[in-house]
Amino acid sequence: PMSTHHAQENVLQRVLQLPVVSSTCQTLQRKYSSTKESHPLMASVCEVYERGVQGAGALAMWGMEPVVRRLEPHMLLLTAVAVANNLACRGLDHLEEKIPALQYPVDK
């Protein structure tokens, strides 16, 4: 049976909150922003790319909507997702226990 603790968690959110992951994301964001600021040509290429990614994401969501609406009533799928999330959270618990460095920012 799923523990209440893991049933309310989202493994992706937990991974993104790990200090090593969040500090890496922040560092990459700063590097990306500083590169765009210091290279005008790169900035325009990045802006085109960013708009393309946003458009592709919106198109994918629009295309998936009918599928999601059809699948929503199927509790089996929702249960499978919850079980997969629970197992992933347990795996993450194990990794956090075995690899303490995950709890520190990259610079440490």
C-alpha positions in Angstrom: 0.0 0.0 0.0 1.1 3.5 -0.7 2.2 5.6 2.2 0.3 8.9 2.7 3.6 10.7 2.7 4.5 9.6 -0.9 1.0 9.8 -2.2 1.0 13.5 -1.7 4.5 14.1 -3.2 5.5 14.6 -6.8 8.9 13.0 -7.6 9.7 15.7 -10.2 9.1 18.5 -7.7 11.3 16.6 -5.1 14.2 16.3 -7.6 14.0 19.9 -8.6 14.1 20.9 -4.9 17.3 19.0 -4.2 20.0 21.5 -3.5 22.4 20.0 -6.0 19.8 20.2 -8.8 18.4 23.6 -7.9 21.8 25.2 -7.6 22.8 23.7 -11.0 19.6 25.1 -12.6 20.3 28.5 -11.1 23.9 28.4 -12.4 22.8 27.4 -15.9 20.1 30.1 -15.9 22.7 32.8 -14.9 25.1 31.6 -17.6 22.3 31.6 -20.2 21.2 35.1 -19.3 24.7 36.5 -19.2 25.5 34.9 -22.6 22.4 36.5 -24.1 23.3 39.9 -22.6 26.8 39.9 -23.8 26.2 38.5 -27.4 23.4 40.3 -29.3 23.4 37.8 -32.1 23.2 34.9 -29.6 20.3 36.8 -27.9 18.3 37.0 -31.0 18.9 33.3 -31.8 17.9 32.4 -28.3 14.7 34.4 -28.4 13.6 32.7 -31.6 14.4 29.3 -30.0 12.5 30.2 -26.9 9.4 31.3 -28.9 9.6 28.1 -30.8 9.8 26.0 -27.7 6.8 27.8 -26.2 4.8 27.3 -29.4 5.7 23.7 -29.6 4.7 23.2 -25.9 1.4 24.9 -26.5 0.8 22.8 -29.6 1.6 19.6 -27.8 -0.8 20.5 -25.0 -3.6 21.4 -27.5 -3.0 18.1 -29.3 -3.0 16.0 -26.1 -6.2 17.6 -24.7 -8.6 15.1 -26.5 -6.5 12.2 -25.3 -6.4 13.5 -21.7 -10.2 14.0 -21.7 -10.7 10.5 -22.9 -8.3 9.0 -20.3 -9.5 11.1 -17.3 -12.4 8.7 -16.4 -10.1 5.7 -16.3 -9.1 5.4 -12.7 -6.7 2.6 -13.5 -4.4 5.0 -15.4 -4.5 7.4 -12.5 -3.7 4.6 -10.0 -0.8 3.5 -12.2 0.6 7.0 -12.2 0.2 7.3 -8.5 2.0 3.9 -8.0 4.8 4.9 -10.3 5.2 8.2 -8.5 5.2 6.4 -5.1 7.9 4.0 -6.3 10.0 6.9 -7.7 9.7 8.7 -4.4 10.9 5.6 -2.6 13.8 5.4 -5.0 14.7 9.0 -4.4 14.5 8.4 -0.6 17.1 5.7 -1.1 19.3 7.9 -3.3 19.2 10.7 -0.8 20.2 8.3 2.0 23.0 6.8 0.1 24.4 10.0 -1.6 24.5 12.8 1.0 26.1 15.1 -1.6 22.6 15.5 -3.2 21.7 17.8 -0.2 24.5 20.3 -1.0 24.7 23.0 -3.7 27.1 22.3 -6.5 29.8 24.6 -5.2 30.1 22.6 -2.0 
